Amino acid sequence: MVTPYFEDRGATIYLGDCREILPALALGGAVDLVLADPPYGDTSLDWDVRDLRWLAVAGPLLAAHGSVWCFGSLRMFMAQAAGIDALGWRLAQDVVWEKHNGSGSAADRFKRVHEGVAQLYPAGSQWNRVYKSPVTTPDAVAKQVRRKKRPQHWGEIGEAHYQSEDGGPRLMRSVIYARSCHGYADHPTQKPVEVLRPLIEYSCPPGGLVLDPTMGAGSTLIAARQLSRGAIGIEIDEGHCESAARRLTTEMAFS
């Protein structure tokens, strides 16, 4: 029996190592989406160590339609590609979070103002079974519907033609701009709620459950609750658990 560190209005926080806590929670098949921001392993900081064991314990808890969104750098994904494949995951797509400021200090490289987010789903599953509710943007007005012939480089993927709609609501672009939390963050790698909401809305059904096994300061839980999804967060540092609980309490007071 694991006792929650904090629990209120569909958001639950557990203090500890997710590799130990998750097996004890018996959530098999109950999680609709795992949204994680694990250490990238790109610095010499003590806590910044790559470790795929979070994926090994969180993955089996997914519902049949579930998937994983994972933040990371290109270096991290390249270094762990073989391990991700060995654990039985396929890459569905990737999204780029564009920040307003850079996170690197090197003076001899392009200013790094982005981070990647990869969506994974079980290799034993089919993409058409994975829950997805494409997020649209209402920034086009003229609408035209037409049929197009599939480009040859798409290969044999079904019918020879597909329907294209111009204007009206259109799919959100794969580059999401959101200001970073620089200047007010409670966690050194805190993600803005604005970049998490589209991922949750796309991959977790209304009323579903989101799991963040590397919770940090709780941005995922706040985004999930704003979208009327339940959320579980696990964090090994008590100070960050306290920050997440405080943020959730403050957010409740204004909701």
C-alpha positions in Angstrom: 0.0 0.0 0.0 1.4 3.3 -1.1 0.2 6.5 0.6 -0.2 9.6 -1.6 1.8 12.6 -0.8 -1.0 14.8 -2.1 -4.4 14.1 -3.5 -7.3 16.4 -4.6 -9.7 16.8 -7.5 -8.4 14.0 -9.6 -4.7 14.8 -9.1 -2.5 12.5 -7.1 1.1 12.9 -6.1 3.4 10.1 -4.8 6.8 10.7 -3.3 9.4 8.2 -4.3 11.1 6.3 -7.1 8.6 5.5 -9.9 10.4 2.2 -10.5 9.3 1.1 -7.0 6.0 2.9 -6.6 4.4 2.0 -10.0 4.4 -1.8 -9.5 2.7 -1.3 -6.1 -0.1 0.8 -7.5 -1.5 -2.0 -9.6 -2.6 0.3 -12.5 -2.4 -2.3 -15.2 -4.5 -1.2 -18.2 -5.9 1.9 -16.3 -3.5 4.6 -17.8 -4.5 6.3 -21.0 -1.3 8.3 -21.5 2.2 8.4 -20.0 3.7 11.8 -20.4 7.3 12.0 -19.1 10.2 14.4 -19.0 13.1 12.2 -17.8 16.7 13.3 -17.4 18.3 13.8 -20.8 21.8 12.9 -19.6 23.3 15.8 -21.5 25.0 17.5 -18.6 27.4 16.5 -15.8 24.8 17.2 -13.0 24.4 14.4 -10.5 20.7 14.0 -11.2 21.0 14.2 -15.0 21.4 10.5 -15.8 19.7 8.6 -18.6 17.7 5.6 -17.4 15.0 3.8 -19.4 13.7 1.9 -16.4 10.9 4.4 -16.0 9.6 3.3 -19.4 10.0 -0.4 -18.6 7.7 0.0 -15.5 5.3 2.6 -16.9 4.6 1.1 -20.3 2.8 -2.0 -19.1 0.3 0.1 -17.3 -1.2 1.5 -20.5 -4.7 0.8 -21.7 -4.8 -1.0 -25.1 -5.3 2.4 -26.8 -2.6 4.2 -24.8 0.7 5.8 -25.8 3.7 7.6 -24.4 4.9 11.2 -25.0 8.5 11.7 -23.9 10.5 14.9 -23.8 14.2 14.7 -24.7 17.1 16.0 -26.8 18.2 14.5 -30.1 21.3 13.3 -28.3 19.2 11.5 -25.7 16.9 9.8 -28.3 19.9 8.7 -30.4 21.7 7.2 -27.4 18.6 5.3 -26.2 17.1 4.3 -29.6 18.3 0.7 -29.3 17.0 0.5 -25.7 13.6 1.9 -26.7 13.4 -0.6 -29.5 14.4 -3.5 -27.3 11.6 -2.6 -24.8 9.1 -3.0 -27.7 8.2 0.5 -28.7 7.6 2.2 -32.1 8.0 5.9 -32.9 4.7 7.4 -34.0 5.7 11.0 -34.5 7.7 13.8 -33.0 6.9 17.3 -32.0 9.2 20.3 -31.4 8.7 22.7 -28.5 10.1 26.1 -29.5 11.0 28.3 -26.6 11.4 32.1 -26.5 14.9 31.9 -25.1 17.9 29.6 -25.5 19.1 27.0 -23.0 22.7 26.5 -24.2 25.8 28.5 -23.2 28.0 27.5 -26.1 29.2 30.4 -28.2 30.2 28.4 -31.3 26.9 26.7 -32.1 23.4 27.7 -33.2 21.4 29.1 -30.2 19.3 26.1 -29.0 15.7 27.3 -28.5 13.9 23.9 -28.8 13.3 20.6 -27.2 11.9 17.4 -28.8 8.9 15.3 -27.8 8.5 11.8 -29.2 5.3 9.8 -29.2 5.8 6.0 -28.7 3.3 3.2 -28.9 3.7 -0.6 -28.3 5.2 -2.5 -31.2 2.6 -5.2 -30.6 -0.2 -2.8 -31.1 -1.6 -1.1 -34.3 -1.5 2.6 -34.9 -5.2 2.6 -35.7 -5.9 1.3 -32.2 -4.1 4.1 -30.5 -6.3 6.9 -29.2 -5.8 10.2 -31.0 -8.0 13.2 -31.2 -6.1 15.6 -33.6 -5.8 19.1 -32.2 -6.9 21.9 -34.6 -6.3 25.6 -34.9 -9.0 28.0 -36.1 -6.6 30.3 -37.9 -7.9 29.8 -41.5 -11.2 31.0 -42.9 -11.5 30.1 -46.6 -12.4 26.5 -47.1 -12.0 24.3 -50.2 -12.4 20.5 -50.4 -10.6 18.6 -53.1 -9.3 15.1 -53.9 -5.6 14.6 -54.5 -3.6 11.7 -55.8 -1.2 10.3 -53.3 2.5 11.1 -54.0 4.5 8.1 -55.1 7.0 8.5 -52.3 4.2 7.6 -49.8 4.3 4.0 -51.0 1.4 1.6 -50.8 -0.6 2.8 -47.9 -4.2 2.4 -49.1 -6.4 4.1 -51.6 -4.9 6.0 -54.5 -6.5 9.3 -53.6 -7.2 11.2 -50.4 -9.3 14.2 -49.5 -7.7 17.5 -48.7 -9.4 20.4 -46.9 -8.0 23.9 -47.0 -9.1 26.6 -44.6 -11.4 26.2 -41.6 -10.0 24.4 -38.6 -6.7 22.9 -39.5 -4.3 20.5 -37.8 -2.0 22.1 -35.2 1.6 22.3 -36.5 4.3 19.9 -35.2 6.2 22.9 -33.9 4.6 24.3 -30.8 5.7 27.7 -29.5 5.4 28.3 -25.8 7.4 30.6 -23.6 9.7 28.7 -21.2 9.3 29.0 -17.4 12.6 30.9 -17.1 12.4 33.3 -14.2 9.7 31.7 -12.2 10.2 27.9 -12.5 10.1 25.8 -9.3 12.0 23.0 -11.1 15.2 23.3 -13.2 13.5 21.6 -16.3 10.0 22.8 -15.7 7.7 22.6 -18.8 5.1 25.2 -19.5 1.5 24.0 -19.3 0.9 25.4 -22.8 3.1 22.8 -24.4 1.6 19.9 -22.5 -2.1 20.6 -23.1 -2.1 19.8 -26.8 -0.3 16.5 -26.1 -2.8 15.5 -23.5 -5.8 16.6 -25.5 -4.5 14.6 -28.5 -3.6 11.4 -26.7 -5.9 11.1 -23.7 -9.6 10.8 -24.0 -11.9 13.1 -21.9 -12.1 11.8 -18.4 -9.0 9.6 -18.9 -5.9 9.1 -16.8 -2.5 10.7 -17.4 0.6 9.3 -15.7 3.8 11.4 -15.2 6.5 9.1 -13.7 9.1 11.9 -13.5 6.7 14.7 -12.4 9.1 17.5 -11.3 7.0 20.5 -10.3 3.7 19.1 -11.5 3.0 20.9 -14.8 1.6 17.7 -16.3 -0.9 17.4 -13.5 -2.1 21.0 -13.8 -2.5 20.6 -17.6 -4.4 17.4 -17.2 -6.8 18.8 -14.6 -7.5 21.9 -16.8 -8.6 19.4 -19.5 -10.7 17.4 -17.1 -8.4 14.4 -17.1 -7.2 12.6 -14.0 -3.5 12.6 -13.3 -0.9 10.7 -11.3 2.5 12.2 -10.7 5.6 10.5 -9.1 8.6 12.5 -8.0 11.7 11.3 -6.1 12.5 14.8 -4.6 10.2 15.9 -1.7 10.9 19.6 -2.4 9.5 19.2 -5.9 6.5 17.3 -4.6 5.8 20.2 -2.3 6.1 22.6 -5.2 3.7 20.6 -7.2 1.2 20.3 -4.4 1.4 24.1 -3.8 0.9 24.8 -7.5 -2.1 22.5 -7.7 -3.6 24.1 -4.6 -3.1 27.6 -6.0 -4.5 26.6 -9.4 -7.6 25.2 -7.6 -8.2 28.5 -5.9 -8.5 30.3 -9.2 -10.4 27.6 -11.1 
